[in-house]
Amino acid sequence: MSEPDKYRIQCPHCEAELVVDRKTGTILRSEAKSTKPTASLQEMVRRLDDRKQAATERVQQEQQALKDRSRVLEEKVKESMKHVDPDAKPPLRPIDLD
C-alpha cells in the first residue's frame, strides 16, 4: 500500500506515524498515536490532594531539620569557644610582614 515516492516513519519520541515525501523530505501527513483515556475528575482531585499532602510533609520535615541544624551549629560554636585561648595573639598575615 505504500507508494514508492513516500516513506512511512514512526517517531521514536511520540510514536506518531509520519508520511514523508522521498524527494523533498517534507512531512505530508502525521497520525498521532492514540492516547489512553484520562482519569476521572475525582481521581485527579485525589492525586492532587495526595501530592499536596506529600509536599506539606516535606516542607515540615525540612523546617524541623533547619531548626535542629541551627541548634547543633550553636552547640558546636559554644564547644569550640571553650578551647580558644583568650591570651593568644592573632596569627600574622602576609600583608603584616611588609
C-alpha positions as CSV (number, residue, x, y, z in Angstrom):
1,M,0.0,0.0,0.0
2,S,3.0,2.3,0.4
3,E,3.8,4.3,-2.6
4,P,7.4,4.3,-4.0
5,D,7.8,8.1,-3.6
6,K,6.8,8.2,0.1
7,Y,8.3,6.9,3.4
8,R,6.2,5.8,6.4
9,I,8.3,6.5,9.6
10,Q,7.4,6.1,13.2
11,C,8.6,8.9,15.5
12,P,10.7,7.4,18.3
13,H,9.8,10.2,20.7
14,C,6.0,10.5,20.4
15,E,5.4,7.3,18.4
16,A,3.4,9.2,15.8
17,E,3.4,7.8,12.2
18,L,4.8,10.2,9.7
19,V,4.4,10.1,5.9
20,V,7.4,11.8,4.3
21,D,8.0,12.7,0.7
22,R,11.0,10.9,-0.6
23,K,12.2,13.6,-2.9
24,T,11.7,16.7,-0.8
25,G,11.8,15.3,2.7
26,T,8.7,17.2,3.7
27,I,6.2,15.7,6.0
28,L,3.0,15.1,4.1
29,R,0.9,13.6,6.9
30,S,1.2,12.7,10.6
31,E,-1.0,10.5,12.6
32,A,-0.7,10.8,16.3
33,K,-0.7,7.7,18.5
34,S,-3.9,7.1,20.3
35,T,-3.7,8.3,23.9
36,K,-5.1,6.3,26.8
37,P,-8.3,7.7,28.4
38,T,-7.9,10.3,31.0
39,A,-8.7,9.7,34.6
40,S,-12.0,10.8,36.2
41,L,-12.2,14.2,37.9
42,Q,-12.4,12.5,41.3
43,E,-9.2,10.6,40.6
44,M,-7.4,13.7,39.5
45,V,-8.5,15.6,42.6
46,R,-7.4,12.7,44.8
47,R,-4.0,12.6,43.2
48,L,-3.7,16.4,43.6
49,D,-4.6,16.1,47.3
50,D,-2.0,13.3,47.8
51,R,0.7,15.5,46.1
52,K,-0.3,18.5,48.2
53,Q,-0.1,16.5,51.4
54,A,3.3,15.0,50.5
55,A,4.6,18.4,49.7
56,T,3.4,19.8,53.0
57,E,5.0,16.9,54.9
58,R,8.3,17.5,53.1
59,V,8.2,21.2,54.0
60,Q,7.6,20.4,57.6
61,Q,10.5,17.9,57.7
62,E,12.8,20.5,56.2
63,Q,11.7,23.1,58.7
64,Q,12.4,20.7,61.5
65,A,15.8,19.8,60.0
66,L,16.7,23.6,59.8
67,K,15.7,24.1,63.5
68,D,17.9,21.1,64.5
69,R,20.7,22.3,62.3
70,S,20.8,25.7,63.9
71,R,20.8,24.2,67.4
72,V,23.6,21.8,66.5
73,L,25.7,24.6,65.0
74,E,25.2,26.8,68.1
75,E,26.4,23.9,70.3
76,K,29.4,23.4,68.1
77,V,30.3,27.1,68.3
78,K,29.9,27.1,72.1
79,E,32.1,24.0,72.4
80,S,34.8,25.4,70.1
81,M,34.8,28.7,72.1
82,K,35.7,26.7,75.2
83,H,39.0,25.7,73.5
84,V,40.0,29.2,72.4
85,D,42.9,30.8,74.4
86,P,41.9,34.4,75.2
87,D,45.5,35.5,75.6
88,A,46.7,34.2,72.2
89,K,47.8,36.7,69.6
90,P,46.2,36.6,66.2
91,P,48.3,34.9,63.5
92,L,50.4,37.1,61.3
93,R,49.0,37.9,57.9
94,P,51.3,38.1,54.9
95,I,50.5,41.8,54.5
96,D,51.7,42.5,58.0
97,L,55.2,41.3,57.1
98,D,55.8,44.1,54.6
